[in-house]
């Protein structure tokens, strides 16, 4: 098993939209399963939907993997109780993602309870399994510093880039201080690097 003890510190958000598209494509087609299979037509699958729900909701991986089919099927929003903070949080699902989730649910075994079921028994996949999925996808997409926290960090990074409202993002991510939020999504490091590049005496 891979050592994930430093994952939160080491993993980064995906800061490039093209790289996000690469991850989507790789997780849609999963070329590592069988290189001889024609991947030009794909069925939405667990690995792709895991990535999509993660980067569009900002849920922690523990809360993401506990999602049940009945929570999200045909829903534009739903409530979760966050495992770490025990606080309720309202999650919104955009129209495109909702359509893909519903298509994916149709591929699950009848009566399947979990949105991300393990193939071994009636339970969801584990965080370690999710980590392996994302790492395999990143390997094929040519990306580094990707782990399970990449999903939440990518959501936060692009939410901040789009709305520039750190106070709102701090509330969404349930952080205690804005600086924690900026550091978590890599904005502080990015700003420092950009400033150092431009610094001249």
C-alpha positions as CSV (number, residue, x, y, z in Angstrom):
1,X,0.0,0.0,0.0
2,X,1.3,3.5,-0.9
3,X,2.2,5.8,1.9
4,X,-0.4,8.6,2.1
5,X,0.7,10.2,5.3
6,X,1.9,13.4,3.7
7,X,-0.7,13.4,0.9
8,X,-2.6,16.6,2.0
9,X,0.7,18.6,2.0
10,X,2.1,17.0,-1.2
11,X,-0.9,17.0,-3.5
12,X,-2.0,20.0,-5.5
13,X,-5.1,21.3,-7.2
14,X,-5.2,20.8,-11.0
15,X,-4.6,24.4,-12.1
16,X,-4.9,23.9,-15.8
17,X,-8.2,23.4,-17.6
18,X,-6.6,21.3,-20.3
19,X,-5.2,19.0,-17.6
20,X,-8.7,18.6,-16.1
21,X,-9.9,17.6,-19.5
22,X,-7.0,15.1,-19.8
23,X,-8.1,13.5,-16.5
24,X,-11.7,13.3,-17.6
25,X,-10.8,11.6,-20.9
26,X,-8.4,9.1,-19.2
27,X,-11.0,8.2,-16.5
28,X,-13.7,7.9,-19.1
29,X,-11.8,5.5,-21.2
30,X,-9.6,3.8,-18.6
31,X,-6.9,2.7,-21.1
32,X,-5.1,0.6,-18.5
33,X,-8.0,-2.0,-18.4
34,X,-7.5,-3.3,-21.9
35,X,-5.5,-1.4,-24.5
36,X,-7.2,-3.4,-27.3
37,X,-10.7,-2.2,-26.5
38,X,-12.1,0.5,-28.6
39,X,-12.5,3.5,-26.3
40,X,-14.1,5.9,-28.8
41,X,-17.4,5.0,-27.3
42,X,-17.6,4.8,-23.5
43,X,-20.1,4.2,-20.8
44,X,-19.9,6.7,-17.9
45,X,-18.1,4.7,-15.1
46,X,-17.4,4.9,-11.4
47,X,-13.8,6.3,-11.8
48,X,-14.9,9.2,-14.0
49,X,-18.0,10.0,-11.9
50,X,-15.8,9.9,-8.7
51,X,-13.5,12.6,-10.3
52,X,-16.4,14.7,-11.6
53,X,-18.4,14.7,-8.3
54,X,-15.2,15.5,-6.4
55,X,-14.1,18.5,-8.4
56,X,-17.7,19.9,-8.7
57,X,-18.6,19.6,-5.0
58,X,-15.4,19.9,-2.9
59,X,-16.5,17.1,-0.6
60,X,-13.8,15.5,1.5
61,X,-13.0,12.0,0.2
62,X,-14.6,10.3,3.2
63,X,-17.9,12.1,2.7
64,X,-17.7,11.6,-1.1
65,X,-17.3,7.8,-0.8
66,X,-20.3,7.6,1.6
67,X,-22.7,9.0,-0.9
68,X,-25.7,6.8,-1.6
69,X,-27.6,6.5,-4.9
70,X,-30.8,7.7,-3.3
71,X,-29.1,10.9,-2.2
72,X,-28.1,12.0,-5.7
73,X,-30.4,10.3,-8.2
74,X,-32.4,13.0,-10.1
75,X,-31.3,15.6,-7.6
76,X,-30.0,19.1,-8.3
77,X,-29.1,19.5,-4.6
78,X,-28.8,17.4,-1.5
79,X,-27.6,17.6,2.1
80,X,-24.6,15.8,3.7
81,X,-23.4,15.8,7.3
82,X,-19.6,16.3,7.0
83,X,-17.7,13.6,8.8
84,X,-14.9,15.8,10.0
85,X,-16.9,18.8,11.2
86,X,-20.3,17.1,11.8
87,X,-21.8,20.2,10.2
88,X,-24.6,19.9,7.6
89,X,-23.7,21.1,4.1
90,X,-25.9,21.7,1.1
91,X,-24.4,20.3,-2.1
92,X,-25.5,21.5,-5.6
93,X,-25.2,19.4,-8.8
94,X,-25.1,21.3,-12.1
95,X,-27.3,20.1,-15.0
96,X,-24.5,18.4,-17.0
97,X,-23.2,16.5,-14.0
98,X,-26.7,15.5,-12.9
99,X,-27.3,14.0,-16.4
100,X,-24.0,12.0,-16.2
101,X,-24.7,10.8,-12.7
102,X,-28.1,9.5,-13.7
103,X,-26.6,7.8,-16.8
104,X,-24.0,6.2,-14.5
105,X,-26.6,5.0,-11.9
106,X,-28.3,3.1,-14.7
107,X,-25.1,1.0,-15.1
108,X,-25.0,0.0,-11.4
109,X,-26.4,-3.4,-10.3
110,X,-30.1,-3.3,-9.4
111,X,-30.6,-2.3,-5.7
112,X,-27.1,-1.0,-5.4
113,X,-27.0,1.3,-2.3
114,X,-23.6,3.1,-2.8
115,X,-22.8,5.6,-5.5
116,X,-19.2,4.3,-5.6
117,X,-19.6,0.6,-4.8
118,X,-16.7,-1.7,-4.2
119,X,-16.7,-4.9,-6.3
120,X,-16.0,-6.8,-3.1
121,X,-19.2,-6.9,-1.1
122,X,-21.9,-4.4,-0.3
123,X,-19.7,-1.4,0.6
124,X,-18.2,1.6,-1.0
125,X,-14.7,1.7,-2.3
126,X,-12.1,2.8,0.3
127,X,-10.0,6.0,0.3
128,X,-7.0,3.9,-0.7
129,X,-8.9,2.5,-3.7
130,X,-9.9,6.0,-4.7
131,X,-6.3,7.1,-4.3
132,X,-5.2,4.3,-6.7
133,X,-7.8,5.2,-9.2
134,X,-6.8,8.9,-9.3
135,X,-3.1,8.1,-9.4
136,X,-3.5,5.7,-12.3
137,X,-5.5,8.4,-14.1
138,X,-2.9,11.0,-13.4
139,X,-0.1,8.7,-14.6
140,X,-1.8,8.2,-18.0
141,X,-2.7,11.9,-18.2
142,X,0.9,12.9,-17.5
143,X,0.1,14.7,-14.2
144,X,2.0,14.8,-10.9
145,X,1.1,15.6,-7.3
146,X,-2.4,14.1,-7.6
147,X,-4.2,12.3,-4.8
148,X,-7.6,12.2,-3.2
149,X,-7.3,15.7,-1.8
150,X,-6.7,16.9,-5.4
151,X,-10.5,16.8,-6.0
152,X,-11.4,19.1,-3.1
153,X,-8.4,21.4,-3.8
154,X,-9.3,21.6,-7.5
155,X,-12.8,22.6,-6.6
156,X,-11.5,25.3,-4.2
157,X,-8.9,26.6,-6.6
158,X,-11.4,27.1,-9.5
159,X,-14.2,28.4,-7.2
160,X,-11.7,31.1,-6.0
161,X,-10.5,31.8,-9.5
162,X,-14.1,32.2,-10.7
163,X,-15.6,34.2,-7.9
164,X,-12.6,35.7,-6.0
165,X,-14.5,35.4,-2.7
166,X,-12.3,33.8,-0.2
167,X,-14.8,34.3,2.7
168,X,-17.5,32.4,0.8
169,X,-15.0,29.6,-0.1
170,X,-13.8,29.5,3.5
171,X,-17.4,28.9,4.6
172,X,-17.9,26.2,2.0
173,X,-14.8,24.3,3.0
174,X,-15.4,24.9,6.7
175,X,-12.0,26.4,7.4
176,X,-11.4,28.6,10.4
177,X,-9.4,31.4,8.7
178,X,-9.2,32.8,5.1
179,X,-5.4,32.3,5.0
180,X,-5.9,28.5,5.7
181,X,-8.2,28.4,2.7
182,X,-5.8,30.2,0.4
183,X,-2.9,28.0,1.5
184,X,-5.0,24.8,1.2
185,X,-6.0,25.5,-2.4
186,X,-2.4,26.5,-3.3
187,X,-3.2,30.2,-4.0
188,X,-0.7,31.5,-1.3
189,X,2.2,29.4,-2.8
190,X,1.2,30.4,-6.4
191,X,1.2,34.1,-5.5
192,X,4.5,33.9,-3.8
193,X,6.1,32.1,-6.8
194,X,4.6,34.6,-9.2
195,X,5.9,37.5,-7.1
196,X,9.3,36.0,-6.8
197,X,9.5,35.5,-10.6
198,X,8.8,39.3,-11.0
199,X,11.0,40.5,-8.2
200,X,14.0,42.5,-9.3
201,X,16.3,45.0,-7.6
